[in-house]
Amino acid sequence: MTDFKQLKVWQKAHDLTLAIYRTTSTFPKEELYGLTSQMRRCAVSIGSNIAEGRGRDGDPDFQRFIGIAIGSTAELEYQMLVSRDLGYLNPDQYQTLLASLSEVGRMLVALRSRIRATAS
């Protein structure tokens, strides 16, 4: 089994998860079971799916889990947009998180493409 922690995309996803946890800690308490929880679960899902896919048997499984991680990036992007529009994220926080999320998303798409290319 290859160590998922060596993957640059996992490292970036982990950093993003930590940033989401820190940022959502300032959200209103009434959002604890709403946006706070949802955003944290999405962020954790990205890194978790990279890790789980890497630990599976072969490229088809890894590719499937990368696809799930990509879906979680889209979900998190929307939740960040809602948080910004509700005033829970200021524009600078939003832009910083969005830049990190976009980078992770691009890296995941590139990784999935590389896996597909080696599988053919």
KATA-V824138 format. One line per field, one symbol per residue. ss: DSSP state (~ for helix, > for strand, _ for the rest). phi: phi as a letter, one per 30 degrees, with the letter a starting at -180 (. if undefined). psi: psi as a letter, one per 20 degrees, with the letter a starting at -180 (. if undefined). A space follows every 50 residues. Layout:
BEGIN
ss=???
phi=???
psi=???
END
This chain:
BEGIN
ss=___~~~_~~~~~~~~~~~~~~~~~____~~~~~~~~~~~~~~~~~~~~~~ ~~~~~___~~~~~~~~~~~~~~~~~~~~~~~~~~~_____~~~~~~~~~~ ~~~~~~~~~~~~~~~~~~~_
phi=.ddddddeddedddededddeddddcdeddceccdedddddddddddddd dddddddjdeddddddddddddddddedddddddddidcdeddedddddd ddddeddddddddddddddd
psi=pqohiiphhgghhggggghggggiiiqqhijgjdhggggghgghhghghg gghhirnrhggggghhhghghhhgghgghhgggghijhprhggghgghgg gggggghgggghgggghhh.
END
